[in-house]
Amino acid sequence: MKSSKYSCNTRAETLEWITSIIDFIQPYSFLINARVVNFFMGKQWEAVDEEWMSCLKDEKPENILLIPSGGVQDHWPASLQDFIHTLRSLSFPREQADLQAVLADVGMVPLSTVLSQGMNLKKKHEVEVLSAVVSSVVNSVGAPTVVDVGSGQGYLAQVLSFQYKHSVVAIDSSSHHGKVTDARAARIRKHFAAQMRKSGSGNKCPDVPMTITCRVLSTEMLKALTDVPLEKNDLDSNEGPRKSQSPNDANRSCSLVLAGLHACGDLPVTMLRTFMECEEVKAVVSIGCCYNLLSEKSSENSCSKCGFPMSAGLKFLNFSLGKNARDLACQSAERWSSLGEDAGLQNFELHSFRAAFQMVLSQHYPEVLATSPSIGRQGKAFRRQQQRKALETPATVDNTRKDTDDKNSMRQTSSNSCSSFEKFCLSAFSRLNLEHPQDLDLNATWNEADAFTELIGPYWSIRAAFGPVLETLILLDRLMFLQEQGDSIKVMMLPIFDPNISPRNVAIIARRL
């Protein structure tokens, strides 16, 4: 568990890594905490090194997109190269680990067509790998039951049950997900039963995963799973498990392994705390996501059970992230680097549109602006419209594109951009239920912003480069929380997925010795 410069095999090493991250990022809090929607209004580019921005505004888009993943060019200022290299060295490595070399008896089995039905490529890869990892951990600790926490539609639970023959409980806060999981599991079991009859096998068909709907997935609820034998619908949706009435079940407990595939927000934290507080939980395999939903201790929120920070070491440092930093931790360097020039330019243009629309709100709807309005998935919807339009219009550009400034331009022609900006604003007004102001001059607003649109791509990419480091800090905090519990816990942090397929690929794996 190390980067090119740092390790986290012990609590002391992890604390050193955490301290180095904090020392480096604190002077850049203005950049981390910036809201890019205020890019034009706040002239945010002026806070960044002028030499950096002057160099990057004329850079090829494909090179700009490599900044979050540590890509630099020789002609860039040395200070910029050092900045990017340092961020990269502070980030936990994401290259997929050789699982056979790290975990005992891990055997990757390709998913059958029946088990993978409904999964996209990303989900199939994640379930295929994680189910093998969880099965290996289950076998190593000898726990009879796996609890899939935040199970969604039950993909992981069903593979663990039907392919690896484990007893599985699938818990989710959505009753709809529970019904979908049950229906899908029934179809899979029917297929397995038919195959066994056809082959004449006397083997017992694997049981379907037990599904439980619980509105609040708390430590207390997960701990309660170990106190009683579990039967279908033994859990009340709000209060947790109900006690069995059978006297023969008295004093009976169940050993568990907790598993979570991209459990959102505080859920991975809940899993780790449950693991530490409940001896019947023998191991945990947790892959988090949605750090923007993570609760955080602050002057307004002093809850001891907040999602960040978890470790005593980081609490002692009295460091906080803040909402914008947690949002930034969700950025994926791999996805940025794989976008391609056209998609990258579209993303930068959409950021320009949203920041220019902020100027419109400031002028015509200041009371709305004060509420920090969100226009939802406006950007993605608009980008899909643009892509469809491009597909419907045959390209007329000569295959031997001339190597001029046009090739490296970060903008469309002014007239095309202005037209697209107007459409963006009209759609945004509609989403916010606002009337179109009579004196609105979108052309003037865009002309005011257009002179600086070439800077928003470099600015966004430099800021996005903090994403992997901030995610590393969150993960190291969770790791150190477990390391602080003493020698009875063995814990590792392992990138188990291909980051180009699934960027949130780091699993925290802990087990009792």
HELIX and SHEET records of a PDB file:
HELIX    1   1 ARG A   11  ILE A   25  1                                  15    
HELIX    2   2 GLN A   26  TYR A   28  5                                   3    
HELIX    3   3 SER A   29  ILE A   32  1                                   4    
HELIX    4   4 VAL A   36  ASN A   38  5                                   3    
HELIX    5   5 GLN A   44  ALA A   47  5                                   4    
HELIX    6   6 GLU A   50  LEU A   56  1                                   7    
HELIX    7   7 PRO A   61  ILE A   64  1                                   4    
HELIX    8   8 ILE A   67  SER A   69  5                                   3    
HELIX    9   9 ALA A   78  LEU A   90  1                                  13    
HELIX   10  10 LEU A   99  VAL A  102  1                                   4    
HELIX   11  11 THR A  113  SER A  116  1                                   4    
HELIX   12  12 LEU A  121  VAL A  141  1                                  21    
HELIX   13  13 TYR A  155  PHE A  162  1                                   8    
HELIX   14  14 SER A  175  SER A  199  1                                  25    
HELIX   15  15 THR A  219  ALA A  224  1                                   6    
HELIX   16  16 PRO A  247  ASP A  249  5                                   3    
HELIX   17  17 LEU A  267  GLU A  277  1                                  11    
HELIX   18  18 TYR A  291  LEU A  293  5                                   3    
HELIX   19  19 ALA A  312  LEU A  317  1                                   6    
HELIX   20  20 LYS A  323  LEU A  328  1                                   6    
HELIX   21  21 ALA A  333  SER A  337  1                                   5    
HELIX   22  22 GLU A  341  HIS A  364  1                                  24    
HELIX   23  23 PRO A  366  LEU A  369  1                                   4    
HELIX   24  24 GLN A  378  GLU A  392  1                                  15    
HELIX   25  25 ASP A  405  ASN A  408  1                                   4    
HELIX   26  26 SER A  414  ARG A  431  1                                  18    
HELIX   27  27 LEU A  442  ASP A  450  1                                   9    
HELIX   28  28 THR A  453  LEU A  455  5                                   3    
HELIX   29  29 ILE A  456  ALA A  464  1                                   9    
HELIX   30  30 GLY A  467  GLN A  483  1                                  17    
SHEET    1   A 7 MET A 210  THR A 213  0                                        
SHEET    2   A 7 SER A 167  ASP A 172  1                                        
SHEET    3   A 7 THR A 145  VAL A 149  1                                        
SHEET    4   A 7 LEU A 256  CYS A 264  1                                        
SHEET    5   A 7 VAL A 281  CYS A 289  1                                        
SHEET    6   A 7 VAL A 506  ARG A 512 -1                                        
SHEET    7   A 7 ILE A 489  PRO A 495 -1                                        
SHEET    1   B 2 LEU A 235  ASP A 236  0                                        
SHEET    2   B 2 GLY A 240  PRO A 241 -1                                        
END                                                                             
